Amino acid sequence: MHAVVISEYGEPDVLQWQEVPDPQPGPGEVLVDITASAVNRADLLQRQGFYPPPPGAPEWPGLECSGRIIALGEGVTSRSVGEEVCCLLSGGGYAEQVAVPAGQTMPIPVGVDVITAAGLPEVACTVWSNLVMVAGLQRGDWLLIHGGGSGIGTMAIQVARALGARVAVTAGSAEKLERCAELGAEVLINYRDQDFVDVVAAETGGRGVDVILDNMGAKYLMRNVECLAPGGRLVVIGMQGGVRTDVDLGVMLRRNATLHTTSLRARSPEQKAYICTETERMVWPWIAAGIVRPVIDRTYPLPQAAEAHRALDAGGVTGKILLTR
């Protein structure tokens, strides 16, 4: 088969469409003929040498895909050959085929085509596991989402609104903020000319927000803590703003605040399977009802993954970029 291989670490041009060995499904795995994959910021980090795949995962990028099952590994009874699925991967989505644990496959949601479904597994599982399974977001809570126009952000807005939470977002352009408003965000903060700490204080009457979903890491850490309401939960899922900073435990103690740092890719297959099951159980019905929907910005042919990386690097993308066969 062919895959998008990282020939060396560096700029997008290091992504090369090359022939690689065909994958074989091991015990408990299925072999998927890929229809489409999706681009995530983690793929950009992997291309640059900062986010290596876990042991046993394919060397080429791709944390999610959709397609059709063409073979079953030993012991698989939960899936059938010919079934269309979308998959949460540890890697290998930028390819024609991938072997994936059966527990990390989900049926295509009702009302979603197989190509669009490629943009669901990573964002839906990330959002559900962090907002609900980790942070306990519930009706009436205030949620602050950094990067509201991203794939994660656009999904988080919709899931939070479906839960009955109120949503504030940051983004870097009026166009992205307008799209966030269409999805249900109430408080729109342009981080280029507004201070999100001041805006959150003003909009919540000085109380702060109950949950923050943060992709920036060190740069925003203590400013995020300042935004938390008593008992607030800060969930850090990215490090775009650095990895090292000082933490004022006194401020956190006064707010009775909780800090969570999570990585979906690093979790065990058993944990990922449980997250997939819960995401399918809770989020898929909202998708079928039209309450939640994937937001797709654009698509590229899979061999043109370098162009897709350039587009995401440039910062003008709202929602997801897909790569299609």
C-alpha positions in Angstrom: 0.0 0.0 0.0 1.0 3.7 0.0 1.2 6.1 3.0 2.4 9.6 3.7 5.8 9.1 5.2 7.9 11.6 7.2 11.1 11.4 5.3 12.9 13.6 7.8 11.8 16.0 10.5 11.0 19.5 9.2 8.7 21.6 7.1 5.6 20.1 5.2 7.7 19.1 2.2 9.2 16.2 4.2 5.8 14.5 3.9 6.2 12.0 1.0 3.7 9.6 -0.6 5.6 6.3 -0.6 5.0 2.6 -0.8 5.1 0.9 2.6 4.4 -2.7 3.9 0.8 -3.7 4.0 -0.6 -3.8 7.6 -1.9 -7.0 9.1 -4.6 -7.1 11.8 -3.3 -8.7 15.0 -5.5 -10.3 17.6 -8.4 -8.1 18.6 -7.8 -5.8 15.6 -9.6 -5.0 12.3 -8.0 -4.0 9.0 -9.7 -0.9 7.6 -9.5 0.3 3.9 -9.3 4.0 4.5 -11.7 6.4 2.7 -10.5 9.6 4.4 -8.3 10.8 7.3 -8.1 14.1 9.1 -5.3 16.5 10.0 -4.6 17.3 13.7 -2.1 19.7 15.2 -0.4 16.6 16.8 0.4 15.5 13.2 2.3 18.8 12.7 4.2 18.2 15.9 5.0 14.6 14.8 6.3 15.9 11.4 8.6 18.3 13.3 10.0 15.6 15.5 8.2 16.7 18.7 5.5 14.0 19.1 6.7 10.5 18.3 4.1 7.7 17.9 3.7 5.3 20.8 5.4 1.9 20.6 3.7 -0.4 18.1 2.0 2.4 16.1 2.8 3.0 12.5 5.5 5.6 11.8 3.3 7.8 9.6 0.9 10.3 11.0 -2.9 10.2 11.3 -4.9 10.0 14.5 -8.3 9.2 13.0 -9.8 7.9 9.8 -12.9 6.4 8.3 -13.4 3.6 5.9 -14.5 0.0 5.4 -13.4 -3.1 7.3 -11.8 -5.6 5.0 -10.4 -8.2 7.4 -10.8 -9.3 11.1 -8.0 -10.3 13.4 -8.3 -13.3 15.7 -11.0 -13.0 18.3 -12.9 -10.1 16.8 -16.7 -10.6 17.0 -17.9 -7.1 17.5 -17.3 -6.0 13.9 -18.0 -7.4 10.5 -16.2 -7.4 7.1 -17.8 -4.7 4.9 -18.9 -2.5 7.8 -18.2 1.2 7.5 -16.5 2.7 10.6 -14.6 5.7 11.8 -11.5 5.0 14.0 -9.5 6.5 16.8 -5.9 5.7 16.0 -2.5 5.9 17.7 -1.1 6.7 14.3 -1.2 5.5 10.7 -4.2 7.3 9.3 -2.3 9.0 6.4 -2.4 5.7 4.4 -4.5 3.5 2.3 -5.1 0.9 5.0 -4.6 0.7 8.8 -4.9 -2.0 11.5 -6.7 -0.8 14.5 -8.1 -2.3 17.8 -11.7 -3.2 17.3 -12.6 -1.2 20.4 -11.3 2.0 18.8 -13.7 1.7 15.9 -17.2 3.3 15.9 -20.1 3.1 13.4 -20.6 6.0 11.1 -23.2 8.3 12.8 -26.6 8.5 11.2 -26.8 11.4 8.8 -23.0 11.7 8.3 -21.2 10.4 5.1 -18.2 8.2 5.4 -15.8 11.0 4.3 -17.0 13.6 6.8 -16.9 10.9 9.5 -13.1 10.9 9.3 -13.1 14.2 11.2 -15.1 12.9 14.1 -13.2 10.3 16.3 -10.3 12.4 17.6 -12.3 15.6 18.3 -15.4 13.9 19.7 -13.5 11.5 21.9 -11.2 14.3 23.1 -14.0 16.6 23.9 -16.3 14.0 25.6 -13.5 12.5 27.7 -12.1 15.8 28.8 -15.2 18.0 29.3 -17.4 15.3 30.9 -15.3 12.3 32.0 -12.5 14.4 33.5 -14.0 17.9 34.2 -17.6 16.9 34.9 -19.1 19.7 32.9 -22.9 19.9 33.5 -26.0 22.0 32.8 -25.6 25.6 34.0 -21.8 25.5 34.1 -19.7 28.2 32.4 -17.0 26.8 30.0 -14.1 28.7 28.5 -12.6 27.2 25.3 -9.3 28.4 24.0 -9.0 28.0 20.2 -12.8 28.0 19.7 -12.4 27.9 15.9 -10.3 24.7 15.9 -11.6 21.2 15.3 -11.6 20.5 19.1 -13.1 24.0 19.7 -16.0 23.7 17.3 -16.9 20.3 18.7 -16.6 21.4 22.3 -18.9 24.4 21.8 -21.6 22.1 20.4 -21.2 19.3 23.1 -21.3 21.9 25.9 -24.4 23.5 24.5 -26.1 20.1 24.2 -25.3 19.5 27.9 -26.8 22.9 28.8 -23.6 24.7 29.6 -22.8 28.3 28.7 -19.8 28.9 26.5 -17.1 31.5 26.1 -14.4 31.2 23.5 -11.2 32.8 22.4 -10.1 33.0 18.7 -7.8 35.1 16.6 -10.2 36.6 14.0 -13.7 38.0 13.7 -14.5 35.3 11.1 -13.7 32.5 13.5 -15.6 34.1 16.4 -18.6 34.5 14.1 -18.6 30.8 13.3 -18.3 30.1 17.1 -21.3 32.2 17.7 -23.3 30.3 15.1 -22.4 27.1 16.9 -23.7 28.4 20.2 -20.9 30.4 22.0 -22.2 33.3 24.0 -19.0 35.2 24.9 -16.6 35.9 22.0 -13.1 37.0 22.8 -10.5 38.0 20.2 -7.3 37.2 21.9 -5.4 39.6 19.6 -6.9 42.7 21.1 -8.8 41.6 24.3 -7.7 40.2 27.6 -9.7 37.0 28.2 -9.2 37.3 32.0 -10.9 40.7 32.0 -13.7 39.6 29.7 -14.5 36.5 31.7 -14.6 38.5 34.9 -17.0 41.0 33.3 -19.3 38.4 31.7 -19.6 36.3 34.8 -20.0 39.0 37.4 -16.5 38.3 38.8 -17.3 34.7 39.6 -15.3 33.0 36.8 -15.9 29.9 34.8 -16.4 26.3 36.0 -14.3 24.6 33.3 -11.5 25.7 31.0 -10.4 23.6 28.0 -6.9 24.9 27.1 -4.6 24.1 24.2 -1.9 26.6 25.1 -0.3 25.2 28.2 2.4 27.2 30.0 1.7 30.6 28.5 -1.9 30.7 29.8 -1.7 28.5 32.9 -1.8 31.1 35.7 -4.1 33.4 33.7 -6.5 30.5 33.3 -6.4 29.9 37.1 -7.4 33.5 37.6 -10.5 32.8 35.4 -11.7 29.9 37.5 -14.7 30.0 39.7 -14.5 28.4 43.1 -14.1 24.6 42.5 -13.2 25.3 38.9 -11.4 22.7 36.7 -8.7 23.5 34.2 -8.0 20.8 31.6 -4.8 21.3 29.5 -4.8 19.3 26.3 -2.1 21.2 24.3 1.2 22.9 24.6 1.1 25.5 21.8 2.2 28.1 24.4 5.1 26.2 25.9 5.6 23.4 28.5 7.3 25.1 31.5 6.0 27.7 33.9 5.6 28.4 37.6 2.4 27.5 39.4 1.1 29.6 42.3 -0.4 26.9 44.5 -1.8 29.6 46.8 -4.0 31.0 44.1 -5.2 27.4 43.2 -5.9 26.6 46.9 -7.9 29.8 47.4 -10.1 28.8 44.4 -10.2 25.1 45.4 -9.1 24.7 41.7 -8.2 21.4 40.0 -5.6 21.1 37.2 -5.8 18.2 34.7 -3.3 17.5 31.9 -4.4 14.8 29.5 -3.3 13.1 26.3 -5.7 10.8 24.4 -3.0 9.3 22.3 -1.0 8.1 25.3 -3.9 6.2 26.9 -4.1 2.4 26.9 -6.2 0.6 24.3 -8.6 -0.4 27.1 -9.0 3.3 28.1 -9.5 4.4 24.5 -12.0 1.7 23.9 -14.0 2.9 26.9 -13.8 6.5 25.7 -15.0 5.4 22.2 -17.9 3.5 23.7 -19.0 6.4 25.9 -18.6 8.9 23.0 -20.7 6.8 20.7 -23.3 6.3 23.4 -23.7 10.0 24.2 -22.5 12.1 21.3 -23.6 10.0 18.3 -27.4 10.5 19.1 -26.8 14.2 19.1 -25.2 14.0 15.7 -28.1 11.9 14.4 -30.5 14.5 15.7 -28.5 17.4 14.1 -27.7 18.9 17.5 -24.0 18.3 17.0 -22.2 18.2 13.6 -18.7 17.9 12.4 -17.3 21.2 11.0 -15.2 20.7 7.9 -13.2 23.6 6.5 -11.6 21.9 3.4 -10.3 18.7 1.9 -7.2 17.6 0.1 -6.2 14.4 -1.7 -4.2 12.2 0.7 -1.0 12.5 -1.3 -1.2 16.3 -0.9 -0.9 16.1 2.9 1.9 18.7 2.8 -0.6 21.3 1.4 -3.0 20.4 4.2 -0.2 20.9 6.8 0.6 24.3 5.3 -3.0 25.4 5.5 -3.3 24.4 9.2 0.0 26.1 10.0 -1.2 29.3 8.3 -4.0 29.6 10.9 -7.0 30.3 8.7 -8.8 27.0 9.2 -12.1 26.7 11.1 -12.9 23.2 12.1 -11.2 20.2 10.4 -9.1 19.5 7.3 -9.8 16.1 5.7 -7.5 14.0 3.5 -9.4 11.8 1.0 -8.4 8.8 -1.1 
